[in-house]
Each structure stands twice: as C-alpha cells, then as structure tokens.
Amino acid sequence: MDPIRTILAEWTSEVPESEIRKLLKQKTKYYLAGGLPGNLPTKIFPEILRELADYYDSDEQNVINEFQYGPTAGHPGLQKVLAERLAKRDKIPGISGEQDYEKVFISTGSQQGTYLVLDILINKGDIIITPSPAYLGFVTACVKVGGHVVTAPTDEYGLIPEYVENTIVKAEEGFGKKVKLLYVVSDSDNPKGTTLPVKRREALFNIAEQYDVMILEDQAYKEIQFEEKRKPIKSFDKDNTRVIYASTTSKEAAPIRIGYNILPDELFKEAEKAKGYIDLCTPTLTQRLAEVYYRKYIDEELPKIVQKYKEQKEITYKALVETFPEGEYTNPTGGFFIWFQAKGEKAYTFDVDKFNQEVLYPNEVLIVPGGAFYPPKGSSYDEEAREIKPLKVIKGGMRIGYSFLKKELIGEGVRRLGKLLTEHL
C-alpha cells in the first residue's frame, strides 16, 4: 500500500473526484456537461472595474481598505444591497434592507455556504434527505462530513411531499435517529431542471415543521426563470427558525465566488465561526464588484441574459424531442439543464458513464452521467415497497446542459447526441 494512503483522512477513500471537475478537463466541440454560465454581462463588468479603479485612485486609503481582510460574514455594502433585493423580490420574512442587512451572510460561493451548513449541523450518521437525483456537490459533501443520505423520489415537478414524509417516518424508524436536514432546490433544480409548485413548497415546509426537520433551500437558479417566479419555501418561515436560504451570484451575474444566505440567528453565529476557520473572509474586492452590479445594473441586464438562456433551452428541447429514443425527459421553465433517462429497467441498467466516455467523447459530445448525482453511499426510499432500501441509482440518466454552448452549436450537438443514443440504447 502507498504509505501516503495510510495517513490520509478516511473521507478521501470514500469520496471520489467530482464528476463535473473531471469532465471540465475534457474539451469537446459539443460540451453539454458542466453547468457553465455562457451568458454574462461582458460589457458591464469592465465598466465596474473602471469605476472601482477611479475610486481607488482618489485616495490611497481606499486601496488599503479594499485590499484588506474584511468582516467574516460579509462586506456591509453588499449585504445592504442584497437585503433590499431579497425583501423586494423574494419576500423573505424579517428582511427589509434597512436595519437588518447584517442578517445576510456572504459566503465564498454558495458551495461554501451549503458546506458550512453541513459543517455546523451534521454529526457522523445524521440523516439527510435529498431528492433522487440531487446536486452532486451537495450529496458528496454530505458523505464527506459523515452524514447518511437517504434519497426521496421525484417526478417532473420535483420532490413529492407524500414521499418525503414517508421517507422521514421510515428513516427514523429504521435507523433509530431523527432526520436532521432536508435539501431542496426549489427552482429549476440541478440536475433535472424541475421547479416545485407553490403547493408543494408549502407542504414541504409544513412537513418539516411537523417532524422538526431543518430545510436547506438552495436557490441557485431562482433568477434564471423563463416564466413567473414562485415564492421560495423561505417565505413561509415567518419566525426564521426552519429554513436556511442559500443563493449565489454565479448564475445571475458571474462565477465571482459569492454566495448569499439567510440563516436562523443561532445558525448564523455558528456559520460565521466556522467560516472564520475556513477562509477568514470572502475577498472584499469581489464583494464590491457584486455590490455595484446589484445596485446599478442587474435589473437591466438580467432580462437579456435570461432570454438568451430561454432560447438555448428551446433549441435543446426541440432537438431532443425530434431525435432522442423513447425515454423520460423534463421540460424546464428555467435554469441550465434538461434531464433524460432511459425508460423502464434501462434507467438502472444502461451505463451512461461508459457511453459518455466510449461513444460520446470520441464524437465530440459530452454530458454528465446520471449516476454522478447520487452519494457514494447511502439509502433510498422505495415508493413501491414503501420502505427504506439500499441506495438506488439511476445509471441510465443524463444531465444535458444548454447554458454554455452558442445557439448554433447546441442544436447540432443535441441532435448528434440523440442519434448516438438511438443507435446504442
């Protein structure tokens, strides 16, 4: 055995390299894999940088202050502008942007925000319920911190409240522990692209209240919506005790590694403490860049960006319907992804990972295999048996990302994918 292997932490052998990180190393003409933002305010950010440069030129002390360690929980200017936006657009209870802006917790990307939640809440063996499938950056992090992931069934509208309640009851009976956390991506979830109806959001909140389960609501795609926006689950949390709200600039502005979060007060204190040990603070410079963008530009730029993503999605969906073999697929109303999976038993037997590397990659196409969106280990609620079973993985599914490629390439790439799937499925 490699001597280094014997001194590494246990999680390093339990958690594989991220499938997305791995696929980012591969270059293809028709890159339908990673959810890379392809529509950014390219003319605005240079303008903001010039504006900041003028500000720095005006006083040497400005430079010292901005290129400096800052508050762990966030730069006040950015906290204020985001608090005002959360109050106005998302109707977050208890947030106005005036006296309470310090309730906005700034993280270095939403990935750090969600990881901090796990860091402060999860002990070894604690139960976390996630959708099946779910964002790989979350489910894998759950295993890293020692959590026990139990997946709950989903349909074309996302998590099914009845099955979530059954999962809670059966998991607590079977494992002799309380369920601690429910993870939900309310809008255009990663990887399926599904959006929860408001009735399901309220039902999930009520179930969490009944069974004393904390909800982590990941709102990464809330601004990239092609239809009318729905109110978040957090809007039902009038006392700020049940729902952790996490969002990010990455999809609506750019991946400048800024997340923004609303947490119950006690969790805020613990997350601030934990973040201090991880990175001390998020860079002030990038927070100032975001502050100016959200204050002066986003409302004008965002509709144009969303329209471009909508056009890309429509091209992708049309090509899929025209060329793909029989299967199940989603028709997202926002976000970056469409999900396709083989029908029936082939959803569990068709090896998309192998198909991706041996067939698609040589043909200049890449997607993300569905198996990547499951934890390395865990359990699943089986809706037919109405019991908790060993982890059930949809290997015959795939996430098709339409956010990065230019429109003229998307249709070509998806049609090529459909042709190859028809030949091999």
Backbone torsions as a table, in degrees:
resi	resn	phi	psi	omega
1	MET	NA	142.4	175.7
2	ASP	-59.2	125.4	-177.7
3	PRO	-60.2	-30.6	178.2
4	ILE	-63.9	-36.2	-178.5
5	ARG	-57.7	-33.2	-175.1
6	THR	-74.0	-17.3	-177.9
7	ILE	-105.6	-4.3	-179.5
8	LEU	-74.4	154.4	175.9
9	ALA	-62.5	151.5	-176.6
10	GLU	-57.6	-37.5	-173.9
11	TRP	-63.5	-24.0	-176.8
12	THR	-65.4	-25.6	177.7
13	SER	-92.7	-12.8	-178.9
14	GLU	-95.0	-25.4	-174.1
15	VAL	-111.4	118.1	-179.6
16	PRO	-78.0	169.6	173.1
17	GLU	-61.0	141.2	178.3
18	SER	-56.8	132.2	178.2
19	GLU	-61.5	-36.3	179.3
20	ILE	-67.2	-46.0	179.3
21	ARG	-58.9	-39.7	-178.9
22	LYS	-65.8	-44.4	-177.7
23	LEU	-70.9	-25.9	177.9
24	LEU	-64.5	-21.4	179.1
25	LYS	-77.4	-16.4	-178.1
26	GLN	-98.1	133.6	-177.8
27	LYS	-109.8	129.1	176.9
28	THR	-138.6	160.6	178.3
29	LYS	-65.9	-41.4	-177.2
30	TYR	-109.6	80.1	-175.1
31	TYR	-88.2	101.5	-178.6
32	LEU	-112.2	23.4	-173.7
33	ALA	-95.6	-96.2	-174.2
34	GLY	-56.6	145.7	-179.8
35	GLY	-82.3	62.9	-178.6
36	LEU	-79.8	129.2	176.5
37	PRO	-65.2	123.4	-178.4
38	GLY	-104.7	-6.1	180.0
39	ASN	-122.9	101.2	-176.8
40	LEU	-121.2	155.8	179.0
41	PRO	-75.7	71.6	-169.4
42	THR	-63.3	-27.3	179.5
43	LYS	-87.6	-22.8	-175.2
44	ILE	-80.0	-42.8	-176.0
45	PHE	-64.1	-40.4	173.1
46	PRO	-60.0	-35.7	178.0
47	GLU	-64.7	-42.2	178.3
48	ILE	-64.0	-41.4	179.3
49	LEU	-62.0	-38.6	176.9
50	ARG	-65.9	-38.6	178.2
51	GLU	-63.3	-43.2	178.3
52	LEU	-66.9	-36.1	178.7
53	ALA	-61.3	-41.0	177.5
54	ASP	-63.2	-39.3	179.2
55	TYR	-64.1	-40.8	-179.8
56	TYR	-70.4	-35.4	-179.9
57	ASP	-66.6	-23.8	-173.3
58	SER	-74.1	-22.5	-176.0
59	ASP	-160.6	125.6	-179.7
60	GLU	-59.5	-32.5	-178.8
61	GLN	-66.3	-30.3	177.0
62	ASN	-59.7	-41.8	-179.5
63	VAL	-65.0	-45.0	-179.7
64	ILE	-61.2	-40.2	-178.2
65	ASN	-69.3	-38.0	-173.2
66	GLU	-85.0	-32.5	176.6
67	PHE	-95.1	62.8	-167.7
68	GLN	-148.2	161.9	169.8
69	TYR	-61.1	141.8	179.8
70	GLY	-125.2	-177.7	178.3
71	PRO	-60.2	138.0	-177.4
72	THR	-59.9	-38.7	-176.0
73	ALA	-84.0	-4.7	174.9
74	GLY	133.4	157.5	177.4
75	HIS	-74.9	125.8	-175.3
76	PRO	-54.6	-37.8	179.9
77	GLY	-60.6	-43.4	178.8
78	LEU	-71.5	-40.3	177.9
79	GLN	-57.1	-42.0	-177.8
80	LYS	-65.5	-48.3	-176.1
81	VAL	-67.4	-34.6	177.6
82	LEU	-73.7	-36.8	177.2
83	ALA	-60.5	-42.9	178.8
84	GLU	-63.1	-39.7	-179.7
85	ARG	-69.4	-42.4	179.1
86	LEU	-63.6	-36.6	178.3
87	ALA	-69.9	-42.3	-174.6
88	LYS	-76.5	-47.3	-171.2
89	ARG	-94.4	-34.0	-175.0
90	ASP	-106.8	-6.2	177.1
91	LYS	53.6	44.7	178.3
92	ILE	-71.7	123.1	-178.5
93	PRO	-61.6	142.4	175.2
94	GLY	76.6	9.2	179.3
95	ILE	-122.2	124.9	177.3
96	SER	-121.9	-25.1	-177.2
97	GLY	96.7	-6.9	-178.5
98	GLU	-92.0	-83.4	-176.7
99	GLN	-88.3	-13.3	-169.9
100	ASP	-112.3	18.1	-177.2
101	TYR	-61.8	-24.0	-178.6
102	GLU	-70.8	-4.1	174.1
103	LYS	-77.0	-12.7	176.8
104	VAL	-83.5	119.4	-178.2
105	PHE	-99.8	119.1	-179.7
106	ILE	-92.2	128.4	177.2
107	SER	-119.6	163.9	178.5
108	THR	-83.9	81.5	-172.8
109	GLY	84.2	153.7	178.0
110	SER	-69.2	-21.9	176.8
111	GLN	-60.5	-42.1	177.3
112	GLN	-66.3	-39.3	180.0
113	GLY	-59.3	-47.3	-179.6
114	THR	-69.1	-35.0	178.3
115	TYR	-66.1	-38.8	178.4
116	LEU	-62.0	-36.6	177.4
117	VAL	-60.7	-46.2	177.5
118	LEU	-63.6	-40.4	-177.4
119	ASP	-60.5	-39.3	-175.6
120	ILE	-92.5	-13.7	-176.8
121	LEU	-107.3	-35.1	-164.5
122	ILE	-98.4	123.8	169.2
123	ASN	-100.5	164.4	-177.9
124	LYS	-56.4	126.1	178.2
125	GLY	91.4	-7.7	178.7
126	ASP	-63.4	143.7	-173.8
127	ILE	-91.8	130.8	178.0
128	ILE	-124.9	126.7	178.2
129	ILE	-98.6	132.1	178.3
130	THR	-130.9	162.2	171.5
131	PRO	-65.6	163.3	173.1
132	SER	-120.2	108.2	-1.6
133	PRO	-82.9	175.3	-178.8
134	ALA	-144.6	165.0	-179.4
135	TYR	-52.5	122.2	-173.2
136	LEU	-66.2	-29.9	178.9
137	GLY	-67.0	-18.3	176.5
138	PHE	-93.6	-51.3	-174.6
139	VAL	-62.7	-36.2	179.3
140	THR	-71.2	-37.9	176.7
141	ALA	-63.7	-33.7	176.7
142	CYS	-57.8	-45.1	179.8
143	VAL	-67.2	-38.2	179.8
144	LYS	-57.5	-40.4	-178.6
145	VAL	-87.2	1.8	175.3
146	GLY	96.8	7.8	-179.9
147	GLY	-73.9	157.1	176.7
148	HIS	-105.9	107.3	-178.1
149	VAL	-84.6	131.3	172.6
150	VAL	-121.5	118.9	-176.8
151	THR	-88.0	142.5	178.2
152	ALA	-113.1	145.7	-176.6
153	PRO	-63.3	151.6	176.5
154	THR	-130.0	163.4	172.4
155	ASP	-130.6	-159.3	-176.2
156	GLU	-69.5	-7.4	177.5
157	TYR	-112.6	8.6	177.9
158	GLY	99.0	-151.6	-178.7
159	LEU	-59.7	143.4	-179.2
160	ILE	-104.8	111.0	-173.2
161	PRO	-51.3	-42.5	179.9
162	GLU	-57.0	-43.7	-179.1
163	TYR	-72.8	-30.9	175.9
164	VAL	-64.7	-44.4	178.0
165	GLU	-62.4	-44.5	178.0
166	ASN	-61.0	-38.8	179.5
167	THR	-63.2	-42.8	178.2
168	ILE	-60.2	-50.3	-176.8
169	VAL	-61.8	-49.5	-176.8
170	LYS	-69.0	-35.8	179.1
171	ALA	-66.6	-42.1	-179.9
172	GLU	-68.0	-37.0	176.2
173	GLU	-66.4	-45.0	-173.1
174	GLY	-74.9	-33.9	-174.8
175	PHE	-107.6	-4.6	175.8
176	GLY	66.5	26.4	179.2
177	LYS	-138.5	153.5	174.3
178	LYS	-72.8	144.7	169.8
179	VAL	-72.2	130.9	-175.1
180	LYS	-99.5	-33.9	-170.1
181	LEU	-145.3	139.6	172.6
182	LEU	-116.9	126.4	-179.4
183	TYR	-102.4	128.2	-177.0
184	VAL	-137.2	132.6	166.4
185	VAL	-106.7	104.4	-169.5
186	SER	-69.5	-40.1	-172.8
187	ASP	-115.6	122.3	173.5
188	SER	49.2	61.3	-169.4
189	ASP	-65.3	157.4	176.1
190	ASN	-102.5	113.4	24.1
191	PRO	-108.8	-7.6	-167.4
192	LYS	-84.3	-22.5	-178.2
193	GLY	83.4	11.6	-176.9
194	THR	-81.9	151.6	179.3
195	THR	-124.5	127.1	-177.1
196	LEU	-72.0	129.2	170.8
197	PRO	-62.3	154.8	-177.4
198	VAL	-58.8	-38.5	-179.9
199	LYS	-61.0	-38.1	177.9
200	ARG	-69.4	-36.6	178.8
201	ARG	-61.1	-47.3	179.8
202	GLU	-65.0	-39.7	179.4
203	ALA	-63.0	-42.7	178.8
204	LEU	-64.1	-38.8	177.0
205	PHE	-62.2	-45.0	-178.6
206	ASN	-65.2	-37.7	177.1
207	ILE	-64.4	-42.5	178.5
208	ALA	-62.2	-39.2	177.2
209	GLU	-64.0	-45.9	-176.3
210	GLN	-62.0	-40.3	-174.6
211	TYR	-103.3	9.1	177.1
212	ASP	55.2	54.1	178.6
213	VAL	-114.7	134.3	176.0
214	MET	-78.8	141.6	176.3
215	ILE	-106.7	132.0	168.1
216	LEU	-105.1	108.7	-179.0
217	GLU	-97.7	108.5	-179.9
218	ASP	-89.0	112.8	-175.2
219	GLN	-109.8	38.3	-175.2
220	ALA	-59.8	-31.1	-173.7
221	TYR	-110.9	16.2	-173.8
222	LYS	-62.2	-30.6	-178.7
223	GLU	-86.2	-18.6	-178.9
224	ILE	-94.3	68.4	-178.4
225	GLN	-118.2	133.1	-177.1
226	PHE	-90.2	-12.2	178.0
227	GLU	-124.2	-173.7	-178.9
228	GLU	-60.7	136.6	-179.3
229	LYS	-72.6	146.0	176.1
230	ARG	-101.8	151.8	-179.8
231	LYS	-71.4	143.2	-177.2
232	PRO	-72.1	163.4	174.2
233	ILE	-58.5	-34.2	-179.6
234	LYS	-57.1	-26.7	-178.5
235	SER	-64.4	-21.1	178.3
236	PHE	-84.6	-12.1	-173.6
237	ASP	-89.3	71.7	-172.2
238	LYS	-62.7	-30.1	-176.4
239	ASP	-97.2	2.3	-179.6
240	ASN	54.3	50.3	-178.9
241	THR	-126.8	-12.0	-169.3
242	ARG	-116.4	-30.2	-170.3
243	VAL	-120.1	129.0	171.4
244	ILE	-97.4	121.8	-175.7
245	TYR	-103.9	124.6	-177.4
246	ALA	-129.2	129.6	176.1
247	SER	-141.1	-176.5	-170.4
248	THR	-154.5	153.4	173.3
249	THR	-79.8	-13.4	-165.8
250	SER	-61.3	-35.5	-176.8
251	LYS	-92.0	-30.9	-173.8
252	GLU	-98.4	-14.9	178.4
253	ALA	-129.1	-77.7	178.0
254	ALA	-170.6	158.3	180.0
255	PRO	-75.0	64.3	179.0
256	ILE	-91.0	15.7	174.4
257	ARG	61.2	54.5	173.4
258	ILE	-128.8	123.1	171.2
259	GLY	-111.4	155.1	175.3
260	TYR	-135.1	136.4	-165.6
261	ASN	-139.1	148.0	170.8
262	ILE	-120.0	121.2	-177.6
263	LEU	-123.7	151.8	168.6
264	PRO	-52.0	146.9	-169.0
265	ASP	-52.8	-45.9	-177.6
266	GLU	-66.1	-37.3	177.9
267	LEU	-69.2	-34.0	177.0
268	PHE	-57.1	-47.1	-178.8
269	LYS	-60.4	-42.7	-177.9
270	GLU	-72.0	-36.5	178.0
271	ALA	-66.0	-39.2	177.2
272	GLU	-62.3	-41.9	178.3
273	LYS	-63.4	-45.7	-178.9
274	ALA	-65.3	-42.0	179.9
275	LYS	-61.6	-36.4	178.7
276	GLY	-58.7	-30.9	178.7
277	TYR	-83.7	-16.4	-178.4
278	ILE	-91.3	-51.3	-176.5
279	ASP	-141.1	7.7	-178.4
280	LEU	68.3	-53.1	-179.8
281	CYS	-167.6	156.5	172.3
282	THR	-77.9	139.8	-176.3
283	PRO	-52.6	130.0	-179.9
284	THR	-62.4	-37.2	-176.5
285	LEU	-59.5	-46.6	-179.7
286	THR	-69.9	-31.3	176.5
287	GLN	-66.7	-37.8	177.7
288	ARG	-67.2	-39.0	176.9
289	LEU	-59.1	-46.5	179.1
290	ALA	-66.2	-39.2	-179.7
291	GLU	-57.9	-47.2	-179.3
292	VAL	-65.4	-41.6	-178.6
293	TYR	-62.7	-46.4	-178.5
294	TYR	-70.0	-30.7	-178.7
295	ARG	-77.5	-36.9	-169.4
296	LYS	-114.7	-24.3	-165.2
297	TYR	-124.4	-28.3	-166.3
298	ILE	-61.5	-38.7	-176.0
299	ASP	-66.8	-25.6	176.2
300	GLU	-85.4	-37.8	-174.5
301	GLU	-81.7	-37.4	-171.9
302	LEU	-59.8	-44.4	179.0
303	PRO	-58.3	-35.7	178.7
304	LYS	-68.7	-40.1	179.1
305	ILE	-65.6	-45.7	-178.9
306	VAL	-62.5	-39.7	179.2
307	GLN	-61.0	-38.8	178.5
308	LYS	-64.8	-42.8	177.9
309	TYR	-64.6	-37.7	178.5
310	LYS	-61.2	-43.5	178.9
311	GLU	-63.1	-41.1	178.2
312	GLN	-63.9	-41.4	177.9
313	LYS	-62.4	-44.0	-177.4
314	GLU	-63.7	-38.3	176.8
315	ILE	-64.5	-43.7	180.0
316	THR	-62.5	-47.8	-177.2
317	TYR	-63.5	-43.1	179.9
318	LYS	-61.3	-44.7	179.5
319	ALA	-65.4	-36.7	178.7
320	LEU	-63.9	-50.5	-178.2
321	VAL	-59.1	-36.7	-175.6
322	GLU	-77.9	-26.7	-169.4
323	THR	-124.3	-15.5	-174.3
324	PHE	-80.1	152.7	174.0
325	PRO	-72.9	176.9	-179.6
326	GLU	-60.6	136.4	179.8
327	GLY	178.6	-172.2	177.7
328	GLU	-110.1	136.5	179.8
329	TYR	-149.3	159.8	-178.0
330	THR	-101.7	162.5	176.6
331	ASN	-127.9	82.7	-170.3
332	PRO	-63.0	149.8	174.4
333	THR	-104.3	19.2	178.8
334	GLY	171.2	-177.0	175.0
335	GLY	78.0	-157.6	-169.1
336	PHE	-118.0	-6.4	-165.7
337	PHE	-134.7	149.0	165.9
338	ILE	-118.5	141.8	179.4
339	TRP	-108.3	133.7	173.1
340	PHE	-128.6	139.7	173.4
341	GLN	-142.1	147.9	177.0
342	ALA	-60.5	156.6	-174.7
343	LYS	-88.8	148.8	174.4
344	GLY	63.2	-139.7	-176.6
345	GLU	-64.1	-25.1	-179.8
346	LYS	-65.3	-18.8	174.6
347	ALA	-60.8	-25.6	-177.9
348	TYR	-108.4	-12.0	-175.9
349	THR	-112.5	-26.4	179.8
350	PHE	-72.4	121.2	-174.0
351	ASP	-89.0	92.8	-177.9
352	VAL	-70.2	-30.0	177.7
353	ASP	-60.0	-48.6	178.2
354	LYS	-64.3	-43.2	178.9
355	PHE	-60.2	-39.5	-179.5
356	ASN	-62.3	-44.4	-175.1
357	GLN	-82.3	-37.7	-173.4
358	GLU	-91.6	-22.6	-176.7
359	VAL	-117.2	-52.7	-174.4
360	LEU	-69.8	-48.9	-176.1
361	TYR	-58.4	-45.0	176.3
362	PRO	-62.9	-18.7	178.3
363	ASN	-102.1	21.0	173.9
364	GLU	66.5	26.1	178.5
365	VAL	-124.3	142.8	173.1
366	LEU	-140.6	136.6	170.7
367	ILE	-127.8	-178.6	174.0
368	VAL	-107.5	121.7	179.3
369	PRO	-61.4	143.6	-177.2
370	GLY	-61.6	-29.8	-179.7
371	GLY	-62.0	-19.1	-180.0
372	ALA	-67.8	-19.0	-173.1
373	PHE	-97.4	31.7	176.1
374	TYR	-131.0	151.0	179.7
375	PRO	-67.5	156.5	176.1
376	PRO	-59.3	-25.8	175.1
377	LYS	-155.1	156.8	-178.1
378	GLY	158.9	-157.8	-178.2
379	SER	-138.2	169.4	178.6
380	SER	-137.8	148.0	170.8
381	TYR	-86.6	124.7	179.3
382	ASP	-95.9	111.8	-175.2
383	GLU	-68.6	-24.8	179.0
384	GLU	-77.4	-46.9	179.2
385	ALA	-79.5	-17.5	-175.0
386	ARG	55.5	42.5	-180.0
387	GLU	-141.2	163.5	172.5
388	ILE	-83.6	128.7	-177.8
389	LYS	-123.3	170.8	171.8
390	PRO	-56.4	155.2	-175.5
391	LEU	-50.0	127.0	-179.1
392	LYS	-108.9	117.2	-172.4
393	VAL	-111.8	130.4	175.1
394	ILE	-85.2	89.0	-179.2
395	LYS	-73.5	-22.7	-176.6
396	GLY	-93.0	23.0	176.4
397	GLY	-108.0	164.7	177.6
398	MET	-151.5	146.1	173.5
399	ARG	-99.3	123.9	-179.6
400	ILE	-108.1	113.0	-178.2
401	GLY	-94.3	126.5	-178.6
402	TYR	-109.4	6.7	-170.1
403	SER	-79.3	-22.6	-168.8
404	PHE	-100.2	-42.7	-174.9
405	LEU	-69.5	148.3	172.5
406	LYS	-68.1	154.5	-173.6
407	LYS	-55.8	-39.0	-176.6
408	GLU	-67.0	-21.1	179.6
409	LEU	-95.1	-24.9	-175.2
410	ILE	-61.2	-51.2	-178.7
411	GLY	-59.0	-42.7	178.7
412	GLU	-60.7	-47.1	-176.3
413	GLY	-65.6	-43.8	-178.5
414	VAL	-68.6	-37.1	177.0
415	ARG	-66.1	-38.9	176.7
416	ARG	-63.9	-42.2	176.9
417	LEU	-60.1	-45.1	179.5
418	GLY	-62.1	-40.6	179.1
419	LYS	-63.2	-45.0	-178.5
420	LEU	-68.6	-37.5	176.9
421	LEU	-63.5	-42.9	-179.9
422	THR	-60.9	-36.6	179.4
423	GLU	-70.6	-33.2	-170.3
424	HIS	-107.4	-17.9	-176.1
425	LEU	-91.5	NA	NA
